[in-house]
Amino acid sequence: MPSMYIRERVQDYARWRTVFDSLSETKKQRGFVSAKVFQDSADANEIIILETWNSLDEARAWAQSAEIREAMKNAGALPPPVILFLDNA
């Protein structure tokens, strides 16, 4: 399945995680399937997210939405994130 890789730094992981989790249902309505979240072992505010989507078009649309930009701001994400859109090889 298509995936989206996001690497970002956040001000406070707990604050970020609350916002991230609150978006799950909204994202599911837009083609989101699942996510794995990883933290750097030396710095809990450095995170990597690997999300699975129904299609790359849906993942791209979400990544470009005003809603996610506002959520990232509210969550304390420090721009710019690194985002890669991945397809099965």
C-alpha positions as CSV (number, residue, x, y, z in Angstrom):
1,M,0.0,0.0,0.0
2,P,1.1,3.6,-0.6
3,S,2.8,5.2,2.4
4,M,3.8,8.7,3.6
5,Y,7.0,9.1,5.6
6,I,7.2,12.2,7.8
7,R,10.2,13.3,9.8
8,E,9.7,16.3,12.1
9,R,10.9,18.0,15.2
10,V,8.3,19.0,17.8
11,Q,8.4,21.3,20.8
12,D,6.8,18.8,23.1
13,Y,6.0,15.2,22.2
14,A,3.1,14.8,24.5
15,R,1.4,17.9,23.2
16,W,2.1,16.8,19.6
17,R,0.8,13.3,20.2
18,T,-2.5,14.5,21.5
19,V,-3.1,16.5,18.3
20,F,-1.9,13.7,16.1
21,D,-4.2,11.2,17.7
22,S,-7.2,13.5,17.5
23,L,-6.9,13.6,13.7
24,S,-7.3,9.8,13.2
25,E,-11.0,9.7,12.3
26,T,-10.8,12.8,10.0
27,K,-7.8,11.2,8.2
28,K,-9.6,7.8,7.9
29,Q,-12.4,9.7,6.0
30,R,-9.8,10.9,3.6
31,G,-8.1,7.5,2.9
32,F,-5.8,7.0,5.8
33,V,-5.3,3.4,6.9
34,S,-2.8,3.2,9.7
35,A,0.4,4.8,11.2
36,K,3.5,3.9,13.1
37,V,5.2,6.6,15.2
38,F,8.9,6.5,16.2
39,Q,10.9,8.7,18.4
40,D,14.7,9.2,18.3
41,S,16.2,7.3,21.2
42,A,18.3,10.3,22.1
43,D,15.7,13.0,21.6
44,A,12.0,12.2,22.2
45,N,11.0,15.4,20.3
46,E,12.5,14.1,17.0
47,I,9.9,11.9,15.4
48,I,9.3,9.8,12.4
49,I,5.8,8.8,11.2
50,L,5.1,6.1,8.7
51,E,1.5,6.3,7.5
52,T,-0.3,3.9,5.2
53,W,-2.9,5.4,2.8
54,N,-5.4,4.0,0.3
55,S,-3.7,6.0,-2.5
56,L,-0.8,8.4,-3.0
57,D,-3.3,11.0,-4.2
58,E,-5.1,10.9,-0.9
59,A,-1.9,11.1,1.1
60,R,-0.7,14.1,-1.0
61,A,-4.1,15.8,-0.6
62,W,-3.9,15.4,3.2
63,A,-0.3,16.6,3.3
64,Q,-1.2,19.8,1.4
65,S,-4.4,20.5,3.3
66,A,-4.9,23.7,5.3
67,E,-6.3,21.4,8.1
68,I,-2.9,19.6,8.6
69,R,-1.0,22.9,8.5
70,E,-3.2,24.3,11.2
71,A,-2.9,21.0,13.3
72,M,0.9,21.1,13.0
73,K,1.0,24.6,14.2
74,N,-1.3,23.8,17.2
75,A,0.8,20.7,17.9
76,G,4.0,22.6,18.1
77,A,5.7,21.0,15.1
78,L,8.8,22.9,14.0
79,P,8.8,23.5,10.3
80,P,9.8,22.3,7.8
81,P,9.0,18.6,8.0
82,V,10.6,16.1,5.6
83,I,7.8,14.3,3.7
84,L,8.2,11.5,1.3
85,F,5.5,9.7,-0.6
86,L,6.3,6.0,-1.0
87,D,5.0,3.4,-3.3
88,N,5.7,-0.4,-3.2
89,A,8.7,-1.4,-5.2
